[in-house]
Amino acid sequence: MECSKEYLEENRDLCRTLMLRMMTVNKFEETAFWLFGQGLVHGTMHLGIGEEGTGIGTTAALEKGDYVLATHRGHGQAIGKGVDINAMMAEILARETGTNRGKGGSMHICDYDNGILGANGILGANGPIACGAALTIQMKKIPNRVVACFLGDGASNEGAIHESMNLAAAWKLPVLFVLVNNTYGMSTPLRKVVNDMDLTKRAIPYGMESFECDGNDVLEVYETVKRAREYALENGPALIVEHTYRTSGHSKSDGNQYRTKEEIQYWKDRSPIIRFRRLLVENGIFTETEIDEIQQQADQIVDGAVEYAKAQPQPKAENLEADVYAV
């Protein structure tokens, strides 16, 4: 997005918030990956390093009461929506005070108080749940509330997503289908599995409005989602395609054998944090020193979360079946 200096100056506080949140997400994920390497994290883990602009830009444009269905790569989506970072780190380290009492791990962070209705690793499963939440909004006539349903380019090929888009369109439900296009479904490049790379066209069969933005431009994401949200409140569902790139592997076990170091480095140099930093410094909104101080604040937040989580108790075996409502 072409941002004038006047726009940046008028939104200086927003810019600082976006930068702090992106840096916090990046530090959180790098730290979680390091903890995994130390044998302190069990199960699997999916990181979105390089995608910070999508989760943070999107959630910044939402209201406190809006609902979010996060993906298995949803740390940034959760942090952006306001989930307590201490509780998130405790969850990843499987502690009793985690968001899911240590039972969910990296892929299943949930926080009803902040509108995170859950994250899951089933591709496309967010769609039907989002429709259910949006139907509740509609039937209860809750004003000024939408549901943001995050999904990836891989999940956009799942039948559950197309069924959900069709249902949301037919019932005019206030759902934002936020398609984070990082160009890879696990190790498979998008170009090998779709005939048309223009994913905004997925909205056409359902008569749904589509929006598109550069997912590595956090302000463009923010402004695009704001427009899409206003549209959804009045007209029903919308599709938002946010183009980005994950420089981290698909999961902790991904050796990145399917892409070159040069490709990954190309995108590292164009990450949303680097781009936003350059924009803010070149326009005199913040100095390099001030940006470094924001990074230091992000580091302190995450380092404090690790200290907190390590000091928390392990879940008790007798509580194994607590909060389980179906078997």
C-alpha positions as CSV (number, residue, x, y, z in Angstrom):
1,M,0.0,0.0,0.0
2,E,1.3,3.4,-0.9
3,C,1.3,5.2,2.5
4,S,1.8,9.0,2.7
5,K,3.9,10.4,5.5
6,E,0.8,12.2,6.7
7,Y,-1.1,8.8,7.0
8,L,1.8,7.3,8.9
9,E,2.1,10.3,11.2
10,E,-1.6,10.3,12.0
11,N,-1.4,6.6,12.7
12,R,1.8,6.6,14.6
13,D,0.4,4.7,17.7
14,L,-1.1,2.1,15.4
15,C,2.2,1.7,13.6
16,R,4.0,1.1,16.9
17,T,1.4,-1.4,18.0
18,L,1.7,-3.3,14.7
19,M,5.4,-3.4,14.8
20,L,5.5,-4.5,18.5
21,R,3.0,-7.3,17.8
22,M,4.8,-8.6,14.7
23,M,8.1,-8.6,16.5
24,T,6.5,-10.3,19.5
25,V,5.1,-13.0,17.2
26,N,8.4,-13.5,15.5
27,K,10.3,-13.8,18.8
28,F,7.6,-16.0,20.3
29,E,7.9,-18.5,17.4
30,E,11.7,-18.5,17.2
31,T,11.8,-19.1,21.0
32,A,9.2,-21.9,20.8
33,F,11.2,-23.6,18.1
34,W,14.4,-23.3,20.3
35,L,12.5,-24.8,23.2
36,F,11.4,-27.6,21.0
37,G,15.0,-28.3,20.2
38,Q,15.8,-28.4,23.9
39,G,13.2,-31.2,24.3
40,L,10.8,-29.0,26.3
41,V,8.0,-29.0,23.8
42,H,6.1,-32.3,23.0
43,G,4.0,-33.0,20.0
44,T,4.4,-31.1,16.8
45,M,4.6,-27.5,16.0
46,H,3.8,-25.3,12.9
47,L,5.4,-21.9,12.7
48,G,4.5,-18.9,10.5
49,I,7.8,-17.0,10.5
50,G,7.5,-14.6,7.6
51,E,3.7,-14.4,7.8
52,E,3.5,-12.0,10.7
53,G,1.8,-9.3,8.7
54,T,-1.2,-11.5,8.0
55,G,-2.2,-12.5,11.5
56,I,-1.4,-9.1,13.0
57,G,-2.8,-6.9,10.3
58,T,-6.0,-8.9,10.2
59,T,-6.7,-9.0,13.9
60,A,-5.8,-5.4,14.3
61,A,-8.7,-4.6,12.0
62,L,-11.2,-6.7,14.1
63,E,-13.1,-5.5,17.1
64,K,-12.8,-7.0,20.6
65,G,-16.1,-8.9,20.3
66,D,-15.3,-10.5,16.9
67,Y,-14.7,-14.2,16.8
68,V,-11.6,-15.9,15.2
69,L,-11.1,-19.4,14.1
70,A,-7.3,-19.8,13.9
71,T,-5.3,-22.4,12.0
72,H,-2.6,-24.8,13.2
73,R,-0.2,-22.0,12.2
74,G,-2.1,-19.6,14.4
75,H,0.3,-18.1,17.0
76,G,0.3,-14.7,15.4
77,Q,-3.5,-14.8,15.0
78,A,-3.9,-15.6,18.7
79,I,-1.4,-13.0,19.9
80,G,-2.9,-10.4,17.6
81,K,-6.4,-11.0,19.1
82,G,-5.1,-10.5,22.6
83,V,-4.5,-13.9,24.0
84,D,-2.2,-13.7,27.0
85,I,1.3,-14.6,25.9
86,N,2.2,-16.1,29.3
87,A,-0.7,-18.5,29.0
88,M,0.2,-19.3,25.4
89,M,3.8,-20.2,26.3
90,A,2.5,-22.2,29.3
91,E,0.3,-24.1,26.9
92,I,3.1,-24.9,24.5
93,L,5.2,-26.2,27.5
94,A,2.2,-28.3,28.6
95,R,1.5,-26.5,31.9
96,E,-1.6,-26.4,34.0
97,T,-2.0,-22.6,33.5
98,G,-1.9,-22.8,29.7
99,T,-4.8,-21.7,27.6
100,N,-6.0,-25.2,27.3
101,R,-4.7,-26.4,30.7
102,G,-1.7,-27.9,29.0
103,K,-3.7,-30.3,26.9
104,G,-3.8,-28.6,23.5
105,G,-0.3,-27.6,22.7
106,S,0.8,-25.4,19.9
107,M,-2.0,-26.3,17.4
108,H,-5.0,-25.9,19.6
109,I,-4.9,-22.6,21.5
110,C,-8.3,-21.4,22.5
111,D,-9.4,-18.3,24.4
112,Y,-13.1,-17.6,24.5
113,D,-12.6,-14.3,26.4
114,N,-10.7,-12.9,23.5
115,G,-12.9,-14.4,20.8
116,I,-10.5,-17.2,19.8
117,L,-12.9,-20.1,19.4
118,G,-10.1,-22.5,18.8
119,A,-7.4,-23.6,16.4
120,N,-7.1,-27.0,14.8
121,G,-4.9,-28.9,12.5
122,I,-7.8,-30.3,10.3
123,L,-7.6,-28.4,7.0
124,G,-10.8,-26.7,6.2
125,A,-12.4,-27.6,9.6
126,N,-12.6,-23.9,10.5
127,G,-15.2,-23.2,7.9
128,P,-18.2,-25.1,9.3
129,I,-17.3,-23.9,12.9
130,A,-17.2,-20.3,11.6
131,C,-20.6,-20.7,10.0
132,G,-22.0,-21.9,13.3
133,A,-20.6,-19.0,15.2
134,A,-21.9,-16.6,12.5
135,L,-25.3,-18.2,12.6
136,T,-25.4,-17.5,16.4
137,I,-24.6,-13.9,15.7
138,Q,-27.3,-13.7,13.1
139,M,-30.0,-15.5,15.2
140,K,-29.2,-13.5,18.4
141,K,-29.1,-10.3,16.4
142,I,-25.7,-9.4,17.9
143,P,-24.7,-6.1,16.4
144,N,-21.3,-5.2,15.0
145,R,-19.7,-8.6,15.2
146,V,-18.1,-10.9,12.5
147,V,-16.3,-14.2,12.4
148,A,-12.8,-14.3,10.9
149,C,-12.1,-17.8,9.5
150,F,-8.4,-18.2,8.8
151,L,-7.3,-20.9,6.3
152,G,-4.4,-21.5,4.0
153,D,-4.1,-22.0,0.3
154,G,-4.0,-25.7,0.8
155,A,-7.2,-25.7,2.8
156,S,-8.9,-23.6,0.1
157,N,-9.1,-26.8,-2.0
158,E,-10.9,-28.7,0.8
159,G,-14.6,-29.5,0.3
160,A,-15.5,-28.3,3.8
161,I,-14.3,-24.8,2.9
162,H,-16.4,-24.7,-0.3
163,E,-19.4,-26.0,1.5
164,S,-18.9,-23.4,4.2
165,M,-18.6,-20.6,1.7
166,N,-21.7,-21.7,-0.1
167,L,-23.7,-21.9,3.2
168,A,-22.4,-18.5,4.4
169,A,-23.4,-17.0,1.1
170,A,-26.8,-18.6,1.0
171,W,-27.6,-17.4,4.6
172,K,-25.7,-14.2,4.3
173,L,-23.6,-14.9,7.4
174,P,-21.0,-12.3,8.6
175,V,-18.0,-14.5,7.9
176,L,-14.6,-13.3,6.7
177,F,-12.8,-16.2,5.0
178,V,-9.2,-15.1,5.4
179,L,-7.1,-17.0,3.0
180,V,-3.4,-16.8,3.9
181,N,-1.7,-17.7,0.7
182,N,1.9,-18.7,1.5
183,T,2.2,-20.5,-1.8
184,Y,2.9,-24.0,-0.3
185,G,0.6,-26.7,1.0
186,M,3.1,-28.6,3.1
187,S,5.8,-29.2,0.5
188,T,3.6,-28.8,-2.6
189,P,3.8,-25.5,-4.4
190,L,0.4,-23.9,-5.2
191,R,1.1,-23.8,-8.9
192,K,1.2,-27.6,-9.1
193,V,-2.3,-28.1,-7.6
194,V,-4.5,-25.4,-9.0
195,N,-5.3,-24.6,-12.6
196,D,-5.8,-20.9,-11.9
197,M,-3.5,-19.1,-9.4
198,D,-6.0,-16.3,-8.8
199,L,-7.6,-17.5,-5.6
200,T,-9.9,-14.5,-5.4
201,K,-12.0,-16.3,-8.1
202,R,-13.0,-18.9,-5.5
203,A,-15.6,-16.4,-4.4
204,I,-17.3,-16.1,-7.8
205,P,-19.5,-19.3,-7.7
206,Y,-21.0,-18.2,-4.4
207,G,-21.7,-14.6,-5.4
208,M,-19.3,-13.5,-2.7
209,E,-17.3,-10.3,-2.7
210,S,-13.5,-10.8,-2.7
211,F,-10.7,-8.7,-1.4
212,E,-6.9,-9.0,-2.0
213,C,-3.8,-7.6,-0.5
214,D,-0.1,-8.0,-0.1
215,G,0.2,-10.0,3.1
216,N,3.7,-8.8,3.8
217,D,2.5,-5.2,4.0
218,V,0.9,-5.0,7.4
219,L,-0.9,-1.7,6.8
220,E,-2.4,-2.9,3.5
221,V,-3.6,-6.0,5.3
222,Y,-5.1,-3.8,8.1
223,E,-6.9,-1.4,5.7
224,T,-8.1,-4.3,3.5
225,V,-9.6,-6.2,6.4
226,K,-11.3,-3.1,7.7
227,R,-13.1,-2.6,4.4
228,A,-14.0,-6.3,4.2
229,R,-15.3,-6.2,7.7
230,E,-17.6,-3.3,7.0
231,Y,-18.8,-5.1,3.9
232,A,-19.6,-8.3,5.8
233,L,-21.6,-6.5,8.4
234,E,-23.9,-5.2,5.8
235,N,-23.9,-7.8,3.1
236,G,-22.7,-11.2,4.4
237,P,-19.6,-13.2,3.8
238,A,-16.4,-12.1,2.0
239,L,-13.2,-13.7,0.9
240,I,-9.9,-12.0,1.7
241,V,-6.7,-13.3,0.0
242,E,-3.5,-12.3,1.7
243,H,-0.4,-13.1,-0.3
244,T,2.6,-14.0,1.9
245,Y,5.4,-16.5,2.3
246,R,6.5,-18.7,5.3
247,T,10.2,-18.8,5.6
248,S,9.9,-21.4,8.3
249,G,9.2,-25.0,7.3
250,H,5.8,-26.6,7.2
251,S,6.4,-28.1,10.7
252,K,9.2,-28.8,13.1
253,S,10.2,-31.8,11.1
254,D,10.4,-30.0,7.7
255,G,13.9,-30.1,6.3
256,N,13.0,-27.7,3.5
257,Q,14.3,-30.0,0.8
258,Y,11.6,-28.9,-1.7
259,R,12.8,-25.3,-2.1
260,T,16.2,-23.6,-2.5
261,K,18.1,-21.5,0.1
262,E,18.0,-18.7,-2.5
263,E,14.2,-18.7,-2.6
264,I,13.9,-18.6,1.2
265,Q,16.5,-15.8,1.5
266,Y,14.7,-13.8,-1.2
267,W,11.6,-13.8,1.0
268,K,13.4,-13.3,4.3
269,D,14.7,-10.0,2.8
270,R,11.1,-9.0,2.1
271,S,9.6,-10.1,5.4
272,P,6.8,-7.9,6.8
273,I,8.9,-6.8,9.7
274,I,11.9,-5.7,7.6
275,R,9.6,-3.9,5.1
276,F,7.6,-2.1,7.8
277,R,10.8,-1.1,9.6
278,R,12.2,0.4,6.4
279,L,8.9,2.3,5.7
280,L,8.8,3.8,9.2
281,V,12.4,4.8,9.3
282,E,12.5,6.3,5.8
283,N,9.5,8.4,6.6
284,G,10.9,9.6,9.9
285,I,8.1,8.1,12.0
286,F,10.6,6.2,14.2
287,T,14.4,6.2,14.3
288,E,16.4,3.0,14.1
289,T,17.1,3.3,17.8
290,E,13.4,3.5,18.6
291,I,12.7,0.5,16.4
292,D,15.4,-1.4,18.3
293,E,13.7,-0.4,21.6
294,I,10.5,-1.9,20.3
295,Q,12.4,-5.1,19.5
296,Q,13.8,-5.1,23.0
297,Q,10.3,-4.8,24.4
298,A,9.1,-7.8,22.4
299,D,12.1,-9.8,23.5
300,Q,11.3,-9.0,27.2
301,I,7.7,-10.0,26.7
302,V,8.6,-13.4,25.3
303,D,11.5,-14.0,27.7
304,G,9.2,-13.2,30.6
305,A,6.6,-15.7,29.2
306,V,9.2,-18.5,29.1
307,E,10.2,-17.8,32.7
308,Y,6.6,-17.8,33.7
309,A,5.8,-21.0,31.9
310,K,8.7,-23.0,33.2
311,A,7.6,-22.1,36.7
312,Q,4.1,-23.4,36.3
313,P,2.9,-26.9,37.4
314,Q,2.4,-29.8,35.1
315,P,-1.2,-31.0,34.6
316,K,-2.4,-33.7,37.0
317,A,-3.2,-37.1,35.7
318,E,-6.6,-37.1,37.6
319,N,-7.7,-34.2,35.5
320,L,-7.1,-35.9,32.2
321,E,-10.8,-36.2,31.3
322,A,-11.8,-32.8,32.6
323,D,-13.2,-30.5,29.9
324,V,-13.9,-33.5,27.7
325,Y,-17.5,-33.4,26.6
326,A,-17.6,-36.2,24.0
327,V,-15.8,-39.5,23.5
